[in-house]
Amino acid sequence: MSVWFRLLCLAFAISPFPALAQVPPSAADIAAYGGLHAAAAKGDTTEIEKLVKAGAALEARDGHRRTPLHVAAHLKRHDAAALLMKLGADANALEGDKYDIVTIASVADDVPMLKVALAGGCKPGNMTSPYDGTALIAAAHLGHDEVVSILIAAGAPLDHVNNLHWTALIESIVLGDGGKRHTATLDHLVKAGANLNLADRNGNTPLMLAKGRGYKEMVAILEKAGAK
């Protein structure tokens, strides 16, 4: 990590990896689970259906306010997540740090879970995380280019500004490494029509930020698209 980036993070009093603020269930959490949380953690669809038919609460919360659906999303239990939503689990529920299952899947680069979440009714435009962001911003930050493409196609808002005053386009630059996946992410956003000139809180546009970091491929994409 560059000295410049460390100084930037200190200036905004943020973690250099804000999208990773998610807290998945720990081994201790999983060992302590009972009922639907335990069944979701195991991906046991037969047990899930049995428990729900017996009246188990789909929106029960663990100590971090995760529902069984959040647990299934974190642990990549795709069939369990799909079944929980089919049985009535709230696809748009937020856990203790304000993450929904679309954002959990996006941060994990879990394309199958992302598709399950979207098919189950989790909205791609939900405001999530302590940063008042979106799944698209989180995915752009991490350079999860296929996830970004899927979220764009699903109607995720391109120009949402989080409480760091960053858009998905800006995060693909300032929290990216300028490599293949972050560049592809930026390209997806540009081609989808993201606003090229929305600036950060210091007035720096995406083009200025890409130039400042020496990301030549990103600069070329932005200049070709007419960024200022």
N, C-alpha and C positions, 0 to 999 in steps of 0.2 A: 504494500500500500504506500502510495507516495506521501511525502511530507505535505504537499499541497492539499491532498485529500484529507489528511489528518487535521490540518488546520481548519479546513472547511467544516468538518464534523464538529470540532470544538466551537467554532463560531456560532453554529446553530444549536449547540448543546444536544446533539443527537448521537445515536449509535451509528457507526458506519454501515451497519447492516440492518436497517429498520424493518424490512420485510421479514427478517428472521426472528422477530420478537414473539412469534407464535410459540406456544408451549404445548408440545404433544404430550400425551399421557406417558408418564414415566413407568419403569418396570414396577415400582412400588404401587403406583396408581392401578395398574392393570391387575396386579396380584390381589388388590383390595376390592376390586369390582365384584358386584353381584348383579343378578337380574339382567336387565336389558344391556347395561353397560358391559357386563362380562360377555354376553352373547355377541354383542357388536364387536368387541375386541377380538373375539375368536373368529368372527365371520360366520357364526353358526346360524344360518337362515332358518333351519327347522326350529331351533330354540326361540329365535326371535318371534316367529309366527305364533308359536305356542304361548309365549309370555304375553304377547299383545292380546291374543284371544282371551287370555285369563284376566285381562284388565291392567296389565303393567303400563305405567305412565311413559308415553313416548317422549315427553319433554322433561323427564327427570334429569337433574343436574348433579355432576360430581363436584369436587372441591374447587375446581377451576371453572365451574359453570359450563362444562361440556355436556351436551346431550349425548345419548348413544349414537346419534347420527354424526356428531363431530368426531367421536371416537372412531367410528367406522371410516370416516374420511381420512383422519390422521394415519390410521394403520392400513390404509389401502385395501379395505374390505369392500370391494366394489359391489358385489351382489348383496351384501348386508345393507349397504347404504341405499341401494335401489329399492330393496324390500321395505326398509324403514319409511322411506318417502311414500311408497305405494300404500302403506298401512296408515299413513296420516301424519308422519313426523313433519315438523315445520322445516321446510328446505331452506328458509331464510333466517333461521335462528342464529344469533350471535353468541359466542362463548365469552369468557371473562375478559378477554382482550379485544373484543369486538371483531372477531374473525368469523366469517361464514364458510360453508364448505367449498364454494367456488374459489375463495381466496386461499383456503388451506390446500386445495388441489393445485392451484396455480403456483404457489410457493414451492410445493413439492415436485413440480414439473410432472405431475401425474395426469397425463392426458386422458386415460380411461376414466379416472374419477371425475375429472372436469366434465367430460361428456355426460356421465351419469348425473352429476349435480345439475347441469343445465337442463337435461331431459326431465329431471324430477321437479323442476320449478324454481331452482335457486337463481335469482336475478343477477345478471352480469354487471349491473350498475349499482349494486348495493354499496353504501359507504361503509367501509370496514377499517379496522385497525385503530390503534391509538393516534395514528397520523391522519385520520379522516380521509383515507385514500380509497382505492378501489382495487379489485383483483388485477385489473389491467396495469395499474401503476406498479403493483408488487411484481408482476411477471416481467414488466419492462426493466425494472431495477435489476432483476436477476438474469436477464437475457434469455428468458424462456420463450424463444421465438415462435414455436408451434403453438404454445398456449396463447400467446399474444394474438396470433392469427385467428384462432378459434374464438377468443373473446371479442375481437373486432367483428367477426361474422355474426356473433350472437347479439351484437348491438351495444357492447360496452361503450360508455361515454369516452370519447377520445381526449377531451380537453379538460377533464376534471382536475382541479387544482387542490392538492392536499394542504395540510396546515404547515408544511415546510415551504409552501408556495412553489411546489414542483408538479409538473404534469408527467404523464407517462413518457412523453418524448424527452423531457429534461432528465428524468431519472435514467433513461437508457444511456444517457451520456455521462452525467455526473456520478452515477453509482455503477456505471459499466466499466469494462476494461478495454473498450475499443476493438474487441475481437470479433470473430465471425458471427457469434450468436447475438451479441448486442447490436452489431451493425445490421443484421437481418431484422432484428426487432425494430430498430429505428426505421428501416426501409418499409416494413409493414405499416407502421404508424403514418409515415409520410404518404405512402400510396393510398392509405385509407382516408386521407384528408385532415389529419391532425393539424391544428394551428401551428404554423412554423415559427411564429414570431411572439408567442406568449412568453414573457420573460420571467425570470425568477425575482425574488424580492429585492435584489440588487440591480435589476434592470438588464441582466445578462440574457440574451436570447439563446435558443439552442445552437445557432450557428456560432455565436461568440464563445459559448461553452465548449463546443467541439474543437474550435480552433485553439482555444486556450489549453486543451489537453492534448493537442497534437493528433487527433483522430482523423487522419486524412480521408479515409473512405467515408466516414460520416459527413465530413465537410463537403465532399463531392456530391453526396446524395442531397444534402440540404441546399447547396448552391444550385444544383440542377433543378430543384423544385421551386426555386425562387425565394429561398429564405434570406432574411436581412440580418 
